Amino acid sequence: MKFSIYAAAIAGGSLFASTVASPVRPGRSGLQRTATKMEARGLSKEEKERLKYFHEPGEGDVMGHYDARYFKGVVADDERTDTQLHMIRAYLDFFRQEGLDTWIAHGTLLGWWWNGRRLPWDWDMDTQVSGATLAFLGERYNQTHHKYVSDDGSVKREYLLDVNPMARERERGDGMNIIDARWIDLRNGLFIDITGLSETHPDTAPGVWSCKNYHRYHTSDLYPMRETVFEGVIAKVPYSYDKILIQEYQEKALVVTEFQGHAWDPNRKEWLKTAEQIEKDRQDAEKRKQEEEERRKKEEKKKEEEQKKSAAEEGEGDR
C-alpha cells in the first residue's frame, strides 16, 4: 500500500502549539475547570452542541457514525464493509510507517479476537494512542490528508487525520469532546475514532491510564503491546486483551455465537448474516430507495415551482 501526505492549509498554524506530552494534572488547567463548571451548570443540548468539535448528521448506530462534513447519505452495507476494510488498513500502515504507536480497541478489538477482522455489524472502528502520541499528532499531522492505494492498485482513497483542539485537555470536561481525533474517509464521512490514554492522576493513581469516556487500564494491561495481524495488515493489541475485553463486554461476548443478525460459522471462522437479517437488509434497502425517490421528486417539484415563480415575477416586471 502506498501513501502520499500533504498538509491542508490551516489559518493560524498548529492547534497544538502549546501542547505538552506529559499528562495534565487535575486542577492545573483553566480549560478543564471552565468545562467542568459548564457541565455542572446544566447547559442545554443546543449549548453543548456548540461546544462540540466533531459533529454527526444524526444519532443512533447509523446516523451517529458519519462525520457531518463529508456525509452524502447512508451507504449500503457492502460499501460500508469496503470502506472500513481499506480505512483501517490505511490507518495502521500509516502509523507503522511513521513510527507512531497505536492499537485497536473496543469493538474493533473484539472483532480481532474472533477472527482478526472487523465485526460486520459494527458501524465505526476504534483505536487508541498514548497521550504523548496524541500530542505529537496534533503538532505534526493535524488536518493532513493521506492518499492510499491498495496493494493491487485497484482501490484509491483519501483520508483526513483531524485532531480535536480539545484533545490537549485530558480530563472529560463538559463531555462533548471525548473523541480526540478521527481518521475520516472523504468520500462518505465514515471514520475511525481515535482516543488518547493518559496517566491523568500520577500522584494518587500512578500507572492508571484513562480516556475521557471513563475507560481505565493499568500499565501492565497495556504493555508490552502484542504485534498481530488485523484485516491483513500488521497491528498491535494490548498485552492483556482478554482481560480488557471481559471487563468491557463481559465473558458472554467471547462465547455467544449469535448476535446482531449474524451467526458464527466455526468452519469458515466468520460471522455470517442470518436469513432473517438478509431479508431485513433487503427491506431496508428498498425503503431507502423509495425515500430517495420521494426526496428527488420533492426537489424537482420545488425547483419547478421556483422557476414558475421567477418567470411570473419577470412577466410582471415587463409590464
C-alpha distance (Angstrom), angle and dihedral (degrees) to the residues before:
residue distance angle dihedral
M1 . . .
K2 3.77 . .
F3 3.77 129.7 .
S4 3.75 137.3 -168.3
I5 3.79 121.0 -172.8
Y6 3.76 129.9 -157.3
A7 3.76 129.1 170.8
A8 3.78 119.6 -118.9
A9 3.78 114.5 -130.1
I10 3.79 110.8 -93.2
A11 3.77 121.5 -171.4
G12 3.76 112.2 -135.4
G13 3.80 96.9 17.4
S14 3.79 128.7 -104.8
L15 3.78 119.2 3.7
F16 3.79 87.7 -147.9
A17 3.77 99.8 54.4
S18 3.81 92.0 123.6
T19 3.80 98.1 37.7
V20 3.79 118.9 125.1
A21 3.78 123.4 -154.5
S22 3.80 95.7 -134.9
P23 3.82 119.0 88.4
V24 3.80 117.8 -90.4
R25 3.78 110.2 -110.1
P26 3.82 116.9 -135.7
G27 3.77 116.0 -95.5
R28 3.80 95.9 20.3
S29 3.79 99.9 89.9
G30 3.79 120.9 80.8
L31 3.81 89.2 -164.1
Q32 3.79 91.3 55.7
R33 3.81 93.5 46.8
T34 3.81 90.7 49.6
A35 3.81 92.4 48.1
T36 3.79 92.1 49.0
K37 3.79 91.1 51.1
M38 3.80 90.6 50.5
E39 3.80 91.5 51.4
A40 3.79 91.2 49.2
R41 3.79 90.2 48.8
G42 3.81 90.4 62.5
L43 3.80 106.2 -121.0
S44 3.79 120.4 -156.9
K45 3.80 120.5 -107.3
E46 3.81 90.8 -105.2
E47 3.81 91.7 51.5
K48 3.78 92.0 49.2
E49 3.81 91.4 48.9
R50 3.79 89.1 57.6
L51 3.80 88.8 57.2
K52 3.81 92.5 52.1
Y53 3.81 120.3 97.9
F54 3.81 102.5 -166.1
H55 3.79 115.1 53.1
E56 3.80 132.2 -168.8
P57 3.82 127.2 -157.0
G58 3.81 91.2 -118.8
E59 3.78 145.2 -25.6
G60 3.79 136.6 -82.5
D61 3.79 132.9 50.8
V62 3.79 93.9 -50.3
M63 3.81 110.9 33.1
G64 3.79 93.0 31.9
H65 3.80 92.8 64.1
Y66 3.79 103.0 63.4
D67 3.78 127.5 81.6
A68 3.81 104.3 -118.0
R69 3.81 93.6 -139.1
Y70 3.80 93.0 64.0
F71 3.80 101.6 28.2
K72 3.82 113.4 126.3
G73 3.79 99.1 162.9
V74 3.80 140.1 -51.2
V75 3.80 109.7 -58.4
A76 3.79 124.7 -135.5
D77 3.79 118.9 -100.5
D78 3.81 93.2 -105.1
E79 3.80 91.9 52.5
R80 3.81 91.6 48.5
T81 3.81 90.2 51.8
D82 3.80 92.0 48.9
T83 3.81 92.1 45.1
Q84 3.79 94.2 51.4
L85 3.80 93.4 44.4
H86 3.80 94.8 56.6
M87 3.80 93.7 34.0
I88 3.81 94.1 59.9
R89 3.80 91.8 42.1
A90 3.79 90.5 52.5
Y91 3.81 92.2 46.0
L92 3.81 96.7 48.6
D93 3.80 93.9 43.9
F94 3.80 92.1 49.1
F95 3.80 93.4 50.8
R96 3.80 91.9 46.5
Q97 3.81 93.6 47.8
E98 3.81 91.2 49.0
G99 3.81 92.8 46.2
L100 3.81 92.9 -117.7
D101 3.79 120.2 150.2
T102 3.81 117.2 -124.0
W103 3.79 137.9 142.3
I104 3.79 137.6 -168.9
A105 3.81 118.4 -99.9
H106 3.82 147.4 -178.7
G107 3.83 114.9 0.5
T108 3.79 91.2 -1.5
L109 3.81 89.4 57.0
L110 3.80 89.6 48.5
G111 3.80 90.2 53.4
W112 3.82 89.4 51.6
W113 3.83 90.3 51.5
W114 3.80 91.6 57.9
N115 3.80 101.4 45.0
G116 3.79 112.3 -25.6
R117 3.80 91.9 -94.0
R118 3.79 139.4 96.2
L119 3.79 119.7 -84.9
P120 3.83 103.7 -101.2
W121 3.82 93.6 -135.9
D122 3.80 95.5 48.9
W123 3.81 113.6 112.6
D124 3.79 97.1 -162.7
M125 3.78 139.6 25.0
D126 3.78 128.1 -131.2
T127 3.77 134.6 -149.7
Q128 3.78 134.3 168.4
V129 3.80 135.0 -147.4
S130 3.78 134.4 -175.8
G131 3.79 119.1 -96.2
A132 3.81 89.5 -110.7
T133 3.81 92.0 53.4
L134 3.80 90.2 46.8
A135 3.80 90.8 54.0
F136 3.81 90.3 49.3
L137 3.81 91.0 50.3
G138 3.79 89.0 54.6
E139 3.79 93.2 49.1
R140 3.80 99.4 42.0
Y141 3.80 110.6 20.3
N142 3.79 109.0 25.1
Q143 3.82 113.3 135.7
T144 3.81 92.4 4.6
H145 3.79 122.5 147.2
H146 3.79 121.0 -137.8
K147 3.78 124.1 -159.0
Y148 3.78 117.2 -151.7
V149 3.79 134.0 -165.1
S150 3.80 121.3 -173.2
D151 3.80 119.8 -123.9
D152 3.80 92.8 -100.7
G153 3.81 92.6 44.7
S154 3.80 93.6 -122.2
V155 3.81 97.1 111.9
K156 3.80 125.1 57.0
R157 3.78 121.1 179.5
E158 3.79 141.4 163.1
Y159 3.80 127.1 -143.6
L160 3.78 136.2 -169.3
L161 3.81 120.3 -140.8
D162 3.80 102.4 -153.9
V163 3.82 121.4 -178.8
N164 3.79 119.2 -158.3
P165 3.85 110.5 -121.0
M166 3.82 87.0 -135.6
A167 3.81 90.9 58.1
R168 3.78 87.3 94.3
E169 3.81 87.1 67.6
R170 3.80 107.0 79.5
E171 3.81 98.4 -170.3
R172 3.82 122.6 81.6
G173 3.80 94.1 -111.6
D174 3.81 112.5 172.2
G175 3.82 91.5 -10.1
M176 3.80 94.8 -119.8
N177 3.80 96.8 106.2
I178 3.79 106.3 44.7
I179 3.83 91.0 131.9
D180 3.79 107.8 79.9
A181 3.80 100.8 -169.3
R182 3.78 143.4 -10.4
W183 3.79 138.4 -145.3
I184 3.81 102.1 -148.3
D185 3.80 131.7 -166.2
L186 3.80 103.5 -134.4
R187 3.81 93.1 -152.6
N188 3.80 97.6 66.1
G189 3.82 111.1 -2.8
L190 3.81 98.6 -109.5
F191 3.79 110.5 144.4
I192 3.78 151.9 -177.2
D193 3.81 113.8 -119.7
I194 3.81 112.9 -135.2
T195 3.80 119.2 -162.3
G196 3.77 128.0 -178.2
L197 3.79 126.7 -134.9
S198 3.79 118.4 -145.6
E199 3.78 136.1 177.2
T200 3.80 90.4 -122.4
H201 3.81 96.8 172.5
P202 3.81 106.0 35.0
D203 3.81 91.6 156.7
T204 3.82 98.3 53.9
A205 3.83 101.2 19.8
P206 3.81 108.3 27.3
G207 3.78 115.9 -175.2
V208 3.82 93.9 20.3
W209 3.80 113.8 121.3
S210 3.79 121.4 -165.5
C211 3.79 142.7 175.6
K212 3.80 126.9 -145.8
N213 3.80 91.7 -94.3
Y214 3.82 94.9 65.0
H215 3.81 97.3 -102.1
R216 3.82 106.9 144.7
Y217 3.79 130.3 -170.1
H218 3.79 136.3 178.7
T219 3.78 117.9 -125.8
S220 3.82 89.8 -114.8
D221 3.83 89.8 55.4
L222 3.79 91.2 57.3
Y223 3.79 106.3 32.7
P224 2.92 140.4 100.8
M225 3.79 89.9 31.1
R226 3.80 118.3 -137.2
E227 3.80 118.5 -127.1
T228 3.79 114.0 -136.7
V229 3.81 142.2 142.8
F230 3.80 125.2 -90.8
E231 3.81 122.3 -178.9
G232 3.79 89.8 -13.3
V233 3.82 99.1 -52.9
I234 3.80 134.9 91.7
A235 3.80 112.9 -87.0
K236 3.79 140.4 164.2
V237 3.79 130.0 -125.9
P238 3.83 129.7 -173.5
Y239 3.79 117.1 -88.3
S240 3.83 94.4 -117.0
Y241 3.79 95.3 39.6
D242 3.82 93.6 149.5
K243 3.81 92.8 53.4
I244 3.81 91.0 47.3
L245 3.81 92.9 49.9
I246 3.81 93.5 48.6
Q247 3.80 91.6 49.0
E248 3.80 91.4 51.0
Y249 3.81 102.0 36.8
Q250 3.84 105.3 13.4
E251 3.80 124.4 -121.6
K252 3.80 93.9 -71.8
A253 3.82 89.7 72.7
L254 3.81 87.4 67.0
V255 3.80 96.8 48.3
V256 3.83 109.6 28.9
T257 3.81 108.3 101.2
E258 3.81 100.5 -170.2
F259 3.78 120.6 61.3
Q260 3.81 140.6 142.2
G261 3.79 94.2 -0.3
H262 3.81 93.5 -49.1
A263 3.80 133.6 106.4
W264 3.80 126.6 -156.2
D265 3.81 114.4 -117.0
P266 3.84 106.5 -155.6
N267 3.79 93.0 -166.2
R268 3.79 95.3 53.7
K269 3.82 92.3 30.4
E270 3.76 88.9 -135.5
W271 3.80 140.4 117.5
L272 3.82 108.2 -117.0
K273 3.78 128.9 -169.0
T274 3.78 116.8 -106.9
A275 3.81 119.9 -125.0
E276 3.80 89.0 -107.8
Q277 3.80 91.8 53.7
I278 3.80 92.1 48.4
E279 3.81 89.8 54.2
K280 3.80 91.7 46.0
D281 3.80 90.6 51.3
R282 3.80 89.9 50.7
Q283 3.79 91.4 52.2
D284 3.80 92.1 45.8
A285 3.80 91.0 50.6
E286 3.79 90.8 50.5
K287 3.79 90.4 49.1
R288 3.81 91.8 50.6
K289 3.80 89.6 49.0
Q290 3.80 91.4 52.6
E291 3.80 92.1 46.5
E292 3.79 90.7 50.3
E293 3.80 90.9 50.1
E294 3.81 91.0 49.9
R295 3.80 90.4 48.8
R296 3.81 90.8 50.3
K297 3.81 92.0 50.3
K298 3.81 91.7 49.2
E299 3.79 91.0 51.2
E300 3.80 91.5 48.9
K301 3.82 91.2 48.8
K302 3.79 91.3 48.2
K303 3.79 91.1 49.3
E304 3.81 91.2 48.7
E305 3.82 91.8 50.4
E306 3.80 91.1 49.1
Q307 3.80 90.7 51.0
K308 3.83 91.2 50.3
K309 3.79 90.9 48.4
S310 3.78 91.5 49.0
A311 3.82 91.5 48.7
A312 3.81 91.1 49.5
E313 3.80 91.8 50.7
E314 3.79 91.0 49.8
G315 3.82 89.8 50.2
E316 3.79 91.8 53.0
G317 3.78 90.2 48.8
D318 3.81 91.5 55.3
R319 3.81 92.9 56.2
